[in-house]
Amino acid sequence: MDGGALDKILSGLKSRVETIATSIIIFVAGLLLAYFIRNTMRRSLKPRIPPHVYRPIELLVFYSLLFLAGVAALYPLGVNLSALLVAGGFAGIVIGLAAQNTLGNLVSGVMLLIEQPLRIGDPVSVSGVSGVVVGINVFSTRIRSWDGPVVRIPNNTVFNNVITNYVRMKARRVEFTISVHYDTDIGKAVEVLKEFMANHPLCLVNPGPEAFVDSYGDSGIILKVRCWAPPQAWFATKVDLQTRVKEALDKAGIKIPYPQLDLHLVDQETPLKVDLGKCGEGAQD
Amino acid sequence: MPVQASDNELLLNVPWRLEPGSWIEVGEARIERSSNGDVKACDSYGCTEARVPPGSPVYAAPIPSIHRVLAATPYIYVEFEKSVYINEGEDYWALAPYEVEVYTSNIAIARLSPVKVKFTLVGDVVDGILARYYRSEVGYTQDELPDPTGTAVVRFIVYGGDIVLPGVGFNASQSKFYVDDDGLIYYPNLRVEVSEGVVTVKTTGEPPRRGLREIVRTVTHRKVPIALLQQTQPFVMTVQVQRRSLATQ
């Protein structure tokens, strides 16, 4: 072997080593960058969002960076990146079409976690399901309905439907109606009801309690009773008020009427004819 | 006397230490310890009973009134009987509710409210502040205040401008308490900052006057579960600023 050929081989070897070294350096740099970004995320993002949301995001970012570092490291080795990316793009489209719903749920889940229209423990009503949120995952939201069963709703459905959250306000109004006898002094009844609510610990001072005539029913005057309560105690307040309101009215001598029907006879001179013979055999004895 | 007890010695030191056979009354709250050590703690909203070995110490101490009857907010709002015109740098006195926590070792047995509980909303239904409510006289000096049975004395100092205040709210979740030689309970000073019609109230760690002892508890009470995120946030409300016309100045 002559010197020229040896030089050529050595030069080629040197060039190959340099290329491999460059690839390794690119990959290591990408790896270090991925670790740096992951650590930064752990410091700044992790404390702010729930663990079940943070973990997939961290994995996605970290492995995406590793993938990019790997692809970039292949470039000095002469691998055709264009073909690789085109193939990857096609694969992405195929996977995206095949998993359209799943990806839709994933994106909706991320949006729900960012916007947070509901949180774990919130009493809500979503898409015809009412209950307490027991879990918000990347693909679905679980709600324990009032009577117990846990309902799983895909995040896509949750995100695209009307969500009513019952604890996102500072106060919630308790409202019910109660009927009082037509002989009742309405002013007194209203005062009794207002005082009753004013003495209840969970009826707010402001906005204050209200009681007023709602309508005139068949058997009595129907009063509407309203007070505002802390949202987490809304149901307890409603139940307690409805249970004890009768006692408060009884104490004040206000009667709750029975259903009644007044009969007015047009012809009062002719006696009312009662045929006992048609009242059954017992009546004839 | 704001607090009554089976013997005067019990009253001298806060936290109050309940030996078997003793009792203590703070407003409408009453705590009894029977001779066999059992504890019965009652207020207007119910009673709690617990069996405690006679040798175990049982204490009662003031805590912020944010637990009874519902732990819904860390804020207390004291509405004044009459709105007060307050000049910058001046200080005023009012009464604010507190609760009594009964505990043994590091376990809370009961929390009692010496006064009737009410809540109110300061501001809007969506963005306002839900607060424990109390209506109080307000005085230029502490001596003007009525008998503080079941309530603590609170002093607030205004900074930043003259203002008419209908009441003052504050975040009580981290509040300390002080006691004087007569057994009166005090909240720390409240710093009321007025700026462009926005009133921000911060709880300081300063006693309202000299000669008070800080009440040191052997256990720390649990945090308010609902409002964890609001624990250190000051009370902020908007008021209409009363500006004098040039003619009257």
Contacts between the chains, C-beta under 8 A, distances in Angstrom:
chain1	res1	chain2	res2	distance
A	168	B	126	7.7
A	169	B	125	5.3
A	169	B	126	5.3
A	170	B	121	5.7
A	170	B	123	7.9
A	170	B	124	7.7
A	170	B	125	5.9
A	170	B	126	6.8
A	170	B	127	7.6
A	170	B	128	5.1
A	170	B	129	7.0
A	170	B	130	4.6
A	171	B	121	5.0
A	171	B	125	5.5
A	171	B	128	7.9
A	171	B	130	6.5
A	199	B	116	7.9
A	201	B	45	6.9
A	201	B	69	5.0
A	201	B	70	8.0
A	201	B	116	7.0
A	201	B	117	4.2
A	201	B	118	6.3
A	201	B	119	7.6
A	202	B	69	6.9
A	202	B	70	6.6
A	202	B	119	6.8
A	204	B	118	7.7
A	204	B	119	5.3
A	204	B	120	5.5
A	204	B	121	5.5
A	204	B	130	8.0
A	204	B	133	7.8
A	205	B	79	7.8
A	205	B	118	5.4
A	205	B	119	7.2
A	205	B	120	4.1
A	205	B	133	4.9
A	206	B	120	4.7
A	206	B	121	5.5
A	206	B	122	7.5
A	207	B	121	6.6
A	207	B	125	7.7
A	228	B	121	6.9
A	228	B	125	7.7
A	230	B	70	6.1
A	230	B	72	4.3
A	230	B	73	7.6
A	230	B	119	6.1
A	230	B	130	5.9
A	232	B	70	7.1
A	232	B	72	6.1
A	232	B	226	6.5
A	233	B	70	5.2
A	233	B	72	7.0
